[in-house]
Amino acid sequence: MNNDILFEIKDLKVRFDSAHEIVRAVNGISYAVRNGETFAVVGESGSGKTVSMMAVMRLLSSPPAFIEANAITFKGTDLQSVPQKEWWRFSGEKIAMIFQDAITALNPVYTVGWQIAEMFRIHRQLDGAEIERRTVDLLKRVGIPEPQQRIHDYPHQFSGGMRQRAMIAMAIALEPDLLIADEPTTALDVTVQAQIMDLLQDLKNEKGMSLILITHDLGVVAETADRVAIMYAGTIVETGTIEDVLGNPIHPYTRGLLSSRPQAQKKGGKLNPIYGSPPNLAFIPQGCAFHPRCQHAEATCSERVPTTLQVSPGHYVGCHSVKNIATTNQDLDKDSKNSDENA
C-alpha cells in the first residue's frame, strides 16, 4: 500500500430497493485521499456525492440501502470488516462528518454544549469539569463569541453560521485524521461562507487532517482543494488535480459546469447552461449516462459505458470521445490565446 494514502474506496456501489423500482445512486466509484490533502467531490444535486460518504460512515439503513465495494480502507484497515459494535472507534475518532443542514443535524432538545460534550463522554474517560473546559475551548476555537455562556444555549438560539461552527466543533472534538464536509456552506451568505471555509482550512493545516469536501461550488473548490472528482449520475467522470480538471477540463460535463458559471469579467450576455436534466437514477440511460445531454455524443456513447483513461499523469477521464475533445480543447485554447493577443 502507498503510505501516502490515508483513505481509499474502490468500486463503491449503493442502490435503494423499493417495491416499485431500484434506484442506483452510486455506480462503482473509486478514489484515494492522501495524508493532509483536500479532496473535493463535485456534481449536481443527486449525483451521489453525499450518499457515497453516508455509505462509508454507515449512516444508511439496510434495507432499503444496499452497499457493496471491492474495498473501503482507512490507514490500511478494511472498514468493511470492522464489526458494528466497534465502529464507534472509527466514527468521530478517526473519521468525522459535518452535515450540510446543521439545524436538522443538531438535536433541538439538548443544548449545543451538551451535544459537543457527548463526544468526550462516549470516547474519553474525563470528569465533568474537564469535559466542560474542552467544550468551551472548542467553541472558542471555531469562533463562537462568549463560549462559556453559549454552551448553555439551544440550536435555535444560534444563527445559521454559528450552528455550522458548532457542527464543526463537534466534528473536530476528537481530532480525527479525516474530516468529511458535506456542503458546509449551504444556505449561508457569502461572507459567512468564506469564514467557514477559512476556518476549515485553518483547522486542517493546524491539526494535519485530510479533508473531503462535498460541494457544487467550483469557486470554493478552486480556492481550497488539491484534487477533485467530478460526479454525474453516480459515477466519477473526471478526476485529477485542480490545475488539470479546472484548468484543462476534458469531459463534456466538466466543461459544461465551468462554462455555465457567471463570469465576473464579462458584462451582459447570457449564461451557457447544460441543457436537459440529470437522469432519473432508477432509469439511467444505457451507455454513458451523460450522452443525452452531450454535444459530442456518438453512436457508441449510447451503447456502452466508457472506459476511464489517463490523459496525463494523475488526470483521468471517462469518455468515449476523450481524444477528440482533448484536441478540440487545445484548438479552442489556441484560438482564445490568439484572440487575446490581437485584442
N, C-alpha and C positions, 0 to 999 in steps of 0.2 A: 504494500500500500504506500502511496505517496504521503510522506509525513507532513506535507504542507496542507493536505486536505483534512478539514475538520468534519464536514458533513457531506453525505452523498446519497442521492437516490438514483435508482436505476429501474427504468421501465415501470414507473408507478401508474397504476390504473385504478380509477374509482368510478363505480356505477351505482345508481339508485334504482332499485326494483320496486315496481308497484303492480297492482292488478291489471293496469291498463297499458303500461309502457315501461321501457328501460331507458333511463337517462344516463348516457355515458359522459360524465362530467370531466374526467381526466383519462387521456388515452395514450399512456405509455411515455411519460416524460422522464428525462434523465438530466441531471446536472450535479456539479460538486461545488461546494463553498469552501474557500481556503481560509486558513487562520488569519484573522484580522481584517478581512475584506468586507466590503459592502456589495452584496449581490442583489440586483433588482429583478423582479418578475413583473412584467408589464403586459397589459392587454385590456380589451374592452370588458365591461361587466359580463359575467357569465362565461369567461374564457377558461375558468378552472383554477385561477390563481389562489384564491382563499381556500377552496375545497382541498387542494393538494396539501396545503400546510395543516389544515384541520385533520386530515387523514394521518399525517405524520404525528400530530400531537394527540391522537386517539380521542378526538372530540366528536366523531361521527358515530351515531348508533347503528349497529348492525344486527338485523336489518333495520332500515331499508338500504343502508350503505354497504357495499361490498368492496373491499380493498385488497389489492394484490400488487406485489412488486418483486422484482428479482433481488433487490437489496435496498435497505434503508440503514445506513451506517452512521455512527457518530463516534469519532475518535477510534474507528476500527471495530466498535461494538455493533453487532447486528441488533437494531432496535426491535425488529420483528420477533426476536427470540426472548425479549425481556418479558417476564410474567406480569400480568396486570397489577398484582399486589406489590410489585417492586417498581412500577412505572413512576411513582411519585419521586423516586430518586433522580429521575431524568427531567420530569416536568417541573419547571421552576428552578430546579437546582442546576441542571446542565443546559436545558433549552427552555426559553420562556417566550411567551407570545403577547403582543399588545394588540388588542382587538380594535376594529375601526369605529365602533359605536360605544364610547365609554359609558353613556347613560344607561345602556342596557347591559353592559358587561359588569357594572358595579351593582351591588345589592342595595336597593333603596332603603332597607330597614336597618342597616348597620352603618355606623359611622365610617368615614373614609379611613381614619386611623385604625379602627378595629380590623378592617379588611386588609390593610397593609401588614399589620401586626400578625395576622393569621399565618403569613409566610414563616415568621420566626417561631410561632407556637408549634407549627407542624414539623418544621425541618430543623430547628435548632433547640438545644436544651438551655434556655435562657430564663432568667427571672423577669418579673413584671417590669421592674424599673429599667433594666437593660433593653427590653423589647420596646418600651416607650421611647427611650433615648434614640435607638436606631430608627424608629419610625419617624420621629421628629427630624433627625438628620437627613433621612431620605426625602421628606417633603421639602426641606430647605435646599437639598442638592438639586432638585428638579425645579426650583424657582418659585415655590409657593410661599407667599409672604405670611408672616406670623404663624409658622407651622405649629408652635406649641398650642395655639388656640384652635387652628383649623383641623387638628386631628379629631376633634370632637364634633365636627360638622358632618352632615349627611351629603350624599352625592348631589341632591337637588340644590344645595346651597353653594355649589361650585359652578363657575362658568364653564362653558364647553372646553376652553383651553386649559383651565385648571383641572377639570376631570381627566383630560388626556394626560396631563402631567402626573396626576395621581396614579393613573394606569401604568405609566412608565416607571414610577417609583415602585409599584408592586412588582413589576416585571424584573427590575434590576436588584431587588432586595437581596437575593441570594447570589448575586454576581455570576450569572450564567455565562457560559462560553459562547452561546449562540442566542441572539435575540431576533425574533420574527416580528416585524412591524407591519401589520395589516392595515393599509390605508390610514396611517397615523394622523394625516392632516385633513381627513374628510370632514366637511361641514364647518371648517374653521376659516376665519377671514385670512387674507393674505399675510398680514403682519404676524398673526399667531402661527400660521403655517411655517413661516420662516424661523420663528423662535423654536418651535417644536423640532424641526429638522436640525437646527444648530445644536439643540440640546442632545439629540440622539447621536450626532457626530461627536460631540464633546465626550459623552459617556462611553461611546465605542472606543475612542482614542485613549481615554483615561484608563479604562478597565481592560483594554486589549480584546474586546469582544469581536465576534463576527456578526454581521447584520444582514438578514434577508428582508429586503424592502419590497412589499407588495403594493403596487400603485398603478394608476393610469396616467400619472402626471410626468410627462417626458422631461419637463423643465427641472423637476426635483431630481429625476434620475441623472440628468446631465451634470448637475451640480454636486451630487453626493456619491454616486455609485462607481465602483471599479469595473464591474462587468454586469451584463444584462441579458435576460432571456425574454424573448417576445412570444407570448402565448396567444393562440387562436383556436377556439373550439376544442379545448382540452389537449392541445399539442403545442410543443415548442417549435416555432417555425424559423427562428433565427436566434443565435446566441454568440456572444463574444465580448470583447472589451467595449467600453463606451466609445472609444475612438473609432473602432471598427463598425459597430452596429449603428450608432447615430451619425458618425462621420462618413461612412460608406455603406449605407443600407442596401441590401441586395434583394431581400424578399419583397414582393409587391405589397404585402400587408404592412411591413415595417415602413416602407416608403409612403404608403397611404397615411399611416399615423402621423408621420413627420410633416407631410405636406398639408394635412388638414388643420395644423395648428396655426393660430393667428400669428402674423409676422409683425413685430413692433416697428420694423424699419420700412414697412410697406403701408402706405396710406390708401384708403379706399379699396376698391376691388371686392371680390367675393372669396369666401373660403372654398377650399378644394376638398370636399368630403369624400369618404369612401362610400360609394353608392351601394344600396342594398342593406341588409341587416344580417347580424350574426345568425348562424343556423340554429334551429331547434335541436338541442343535444339528444333528443330522443329520435331524431331523424337526420343525422349528419349525412351530408352528401357523400356519395361514393367517390373514391379517389382523394384528391386534395380538397379539404373542406372549404378552402377559400376560393376555389375555382369559379363559383357562380358570380363572384364579385370582382374577379381579377381581369384586368385588361390584357394580360399576357397569356391567358389560358389557351391551351391547345387541346387536341382530342385526348391525348394521354392523361391530361390532368383530371378528367372525369372518370378515368378507368382504374387508376391505381395510385396508392399513396406514394408520394415522392420519397426517395432515399435522402437522408441528411448527408450533405457533402461538406468537406472542409475547403473553403475558398481561400483562406490564408491561415497562418498559424493561430489557432485558438478561435477562429471565426467560422461558425457552422451555419449552414442554411439548408432547409428542407423545401426544395422547389424543383420541378421538372425543367424549368427554363432558366436555371440559375446562371449558366454560362452566357446565354443570350442577354439576360437582364444585366449582368455584370458589365458586358460590353457596352450596352446601351447607357448605363450609368456613367461609364468612362467618357463616352461621347458627349453626354449631357454636361458633365463637369467641364470638359474642354470648351464646349460652346459657351457655358456660363463664364468661364475664365476669360475667353476672348471678348465676350460682350462687356465684361467689366473693364478690360484693358482699353477697349475702343470708346467706352463711355466718356 
